[in-house]
Amino acid sequence: MPQHVQGVIAPGRNEPVRVETIVIPDPGPGEAVVRIQACGVCHTDLHYKQGAINDEFPFLLGHEAAGIVESVGEGVTDVAPGDFVILNWRAVCGTCRACTRGRPWYCFATHNAKQRMTLLDGTELSPALGIGAFAEKTLVAAGQCTKVDPSVAPEVAGLLGCGVMAGIGAAINTGNVGRGDTVAVIGCGGVGDAAVVGSRLAGAAKIIAVDIDDRKLDKAREMGATHTVNSRTADAVEAIRELTGGFGADVVIEAVGRPETYEQAFYARDLAGTVVLVGVPSPDMKLELPLLDVFGRGGSLKSSWYGDCLPSRDFPMLIDLHQQGRIDLAAFVTETIGLGDVEKAFARMHEGDVLRSVVVL
């Protein structure tokens, strides 16, 4: 029997979000209903609200979440009611060309729930990243549920559902940061700080955090950055070169998603170094670089989708490291809020006041 729950929707481009009654259908084949316990306020949700992802309004926002499986549909065997799960937006298909080549983190046919959640009047909702977790419950494909140790706090676990996984994965999976490497991270919000944590975990010898906000640079140091550069007052490229013997960093992770910061990343790397773009640009942005420089500098220019993660592999591993005290996921949680506070959380995010606001239900 369909359930009525409260959830946060974005009704139209740049309109304030609001709490509405959401209709959750019973799970069909391959689907699960999850009772949400916590969901982080991610910049991608703001992009949805602004219409920067697509215009399929209204959106049911929220995707960086953890909760308890309440019910499952026919054919679901990997999760069961009562399981504590992190929701992911990479439910791999297992049969596409990426999966059959042993690269499921590039899956081209990830699963989402086939049924649609609606408003009371029948209006179909577009769930953010196929999840829609700013709600008391949500309907997802069962493959979007990744079981982890239930002793971890939901507001901590849920962060791996997007931003923290994106940053750690950008360093470890995409950038292949190794022991003794020099790393620069441009943009020290939640994703950038997670890239700092991932670089430290991988054994980087020098981690240079770059931002225009001293508050964020101080936080990056707490997370493991060895050096900081305020690019409002210093040339980021020159500063990174000075700190790396004039050569540039082995890996530069761009966590802003703007042409000007990507250009800084490109020129701040060593010859044959790696640039990783994990910041999400908007559709109108263009990049212009001399092709001779692309050729002459060699190395790799990579983009990192979801930190090139495989949730079934990476989520439990990172939760274990958190439980062992080797990484502090709780350090990313600035505040906990209610469903009615999401609009204010977007404003705080815009002002740079938080790493993560987390909705707790």
KAGI-V629380 format. One record per residue. N is the residue number from 1. NEAR is the number of other ideal C-beta (glycine too) atoms within 8 Angstrom. D_CENTER is the distance of its C-alpha to the mean C-alpha in Angstrom with 2 decimals. Layout:
n: [N/N]
near: [NEAR/NEAR]
d_center: [D_CENTER/D_CENTER]
//
This chain:
n: [1/2/3/4/5/6/7/8/9/10/11/12/13/14/15/16/17/18/19/20/21/22/23/24/25/26/27/28/29/30/31/32/33/34/35/36/37/38/39/40/41/42/43/44/45/46/47/48/49/50/51/52/53/54/55/56/57/58/59/60/61/62/63/64/65/66/67/68/69/70/71/72/73/74/75/76/77/78/79/80/81/82/83/84/85/86/87/88/89/90/91/92/93/94/95/96/97/98/99/100/101/102/103/104/105/106/107/108/109/110/111/112/113/114/115/116/117/118/119/120/121/122/123/124/125/126/127/128/129/130/131/132/133/134/135/136/137/138/139/140/141/142/143/144/145/146/147/148/149/150/151/152/153/154/155/156/157/158/159/160/161/162/163/164/165/166/167/168/169/170/171/172/173/174/175/176/177/178/179/180/181/182/183/184/185/186/187/188/189/190/191/192/193/194/195/196/197/198/199/200/201/202/203/204/205/206/207/208/209/210/211/212/213/214/215/216/217/218/219/220/221/222/223/224/225/226/227/228/229/230/231/232/233/234/235/236/237/238/239/240/241/242/243/244/245/246/247/248/249/250/251/252/253/254/255/256/257/258/259/260/261/262/263/264/265/266/267/268/269/270/271/272/273/274/275/276/277/278/279/280/281/282/283/284/285/286/287/288/289/290/291/292/293/294/295/296/297/298/299/300/301/302/303/304/305/306/307/308/309/310/311/312/313/314/315/316/317/318/319/320/321/322/323/324/325/326/327/328/329/330/331/332/333/334/335/336/337/338/339/340/341/342/343/344/345/346/347/348/349/350/351/352/353/354/355/356/357/358/359/360/361]
near: [3/7/8/8/10/9/16/14/15/12/8/7/8/6/8/4/12/7/8/10/9/15/11/13/9/8/13/11/6/12/16/17/15/17/10/15/12/17/15/16/15/12/11/12/15/11/11/13/14/8/10/7/6/5/5/5/10/11/14/17/15/19/19/13/18/16/14/10/16/9/9/12/13/6/6/13/3/7/11/7/7/5/10/11/14/14/18/11/13/11/13/12/11/6/6/10/6/11/13/7/6/5/7/10/12/8/12/8/7/12/10/10/12/6/8/6/14/11/12/8/5/6/7/7/14/10/14/15/8/13/15/17/15/13/16/8/12/18/14/15/12/15/10/15/16/12/9/13/9/5/4/11/7/12/14/12/15/17/18/13/15/15/15/15/18/15/21/16/16/20/20/13/13/14/15/8/14/8/7/6/14/14/18/16/18/17/14/16/11/14/16/19/16/16/17/17/15/15/18/11/12/12/10/15/7/11/15/18/17/15/15/5/9/6/7/14/15/9/11/17/10/7/11/11/14/6/9/12/14/11/13/5/4/9/6/12/9/8/13/16/11/7/10/13/3/5/7/12/16/10/18/18/18/16/16/10/13/9/10/6/13/14/10/14/15/13/8/14/16/11/8/6/14/13/15/15/12/15/12/7/8/8/5/4/9/5/7/4/8/5/6/6/9/9/7/6/11/6/11/6/8/10/7/15/6/12/16/11/14/9/11/7/8/14/15/12/8/14/13/9/10/14/9/6/5/6/9/6/12/8/8/14/12/8/8/9/12/6/12/5/10/15/8/8/14/13/8/10/13/7/6/9/6/10/10/13/14/15/17/10/8]
d_center: [33.01/30.28/28.82/28.34/25.44/23.99/20.74/19.24/19.76/19.53/23.08/23.21/22.00/21.52/23.39/22.66/20.75/23.04/23.44/25.28/26.71/24.79/26.67/25.06/27.18/28.19/26.09/27.62/27.78/24.55/22.84/22.02/22.05/19.81/20.77/17.74/18.10/15.04/12.01/9.80/10.30/7.27/8.58/8.05/10.55/12.78/12.76/13.99/16.56/17.73/18.28/16.24/14.73/18.10/20.98/21.05/21.63/21.74/18.12/17.31/14.16/11.52/9.15/7.41/10.86/13.70/17.32/20.61/21.74/24.73/26.21/25.84/27.61/30.07/29.25/26.26/26.92/23.73/22.99/25.61/26.13/25.44/22.62/19.73/16.47/12.70/11.71/9.85/9.93/11.66/15.05/17.09/20.57/22.50/24.94/23.52/24.52/21.31/21.65/25.39/25.01/23.04/19.67/17.82/14.35/15.66/16.98/18.36/19.24/16.54/17.98/17.59/20.28/23.36/24.70/23.60/23.23/25.50/26.97/30.44/32.16/30.54/28.10/25.31/21.73/18.75/15.89/12.47/10.84/13.94/13.25/14.50/14.13/15.53/18.69/21.03/20.66/18.98/20.00/17.87/18.90/19.83/17.87/14.63/15.87/15.46/18.15/17.77/20.29/21.19/22.35/19.00/18.26/16.10/14.44/13.41/12.64/10.37/7.72/7.29/6.53/2.78/2.44/5.64/5.77/4.45/7.04/9.48/9.59/10.22/13.11/14.45/14.00/14.03/15.95/18.13/18.78/22.04/24.54/26.19/23.87/23.33/19.81/18.95/15.63/15.93/14.03/13.53/11.17/8.52/6.64/10.30/11.66/9.52/10.98/14.24/14.08/13.48/16.31/18.53/18.03/19.08/22.17/21.81/24.99/23.90/20.54/20.95/18.61/19.23/18.79/21.27/20.97/22.86/21.18/17.82/19.81/21.50/18.33/17.20/20.64/20.22/17.13/19.31/19.88/23.55/24.12/22.89/23.78/23.98/23.94/25.67/28.74/28.50/27.94/24.64/25.97/29.28/27.84/25.61/28.70/30.90/28.73/28.77/32.50/32.39/30.41/26.75/23.78/23.31/19.57/18.02/14.26/13.77/10.72/12.51/13.12/16.84/19.96/21.62/18.94/18.54/22.32/22.27/20.01/22.39/25.46/24.20/23.92/26.92/28.94/27.31/24.08/20.56/18.21/14.53/12.82/9.04/9.54/9.99/13.76/15.83/18.38/21.30/20.34/22.62/22.98/26.44/27.31/30.74/30.75/33.13/30.58/28.04/30.90/32.42/29.46/28.45/25.42/22.15/19.87/16.66/13.51/10.44/8.80/6.00/7.85/10.87/10.55/13.16/12.17/15.90/16.30/13.35/12.55/16.25/16.72/14.21/15.63/19.02/18.38/17.41/20.57/22.58/21.65/20.31/16.91/16.55/13.39/15.50/15.71/12.35/13.95/16.15/17.66/17.99/19.18/20.62/19.93/22.34/20.55/17.42/19.24/20.17/16.66/15.71/18.78/17.95/14.55/16.60/19.15/16.89/18.20/15.19/12.19/11.22/13.63/13.54/15.77/18.14/20.52]
//
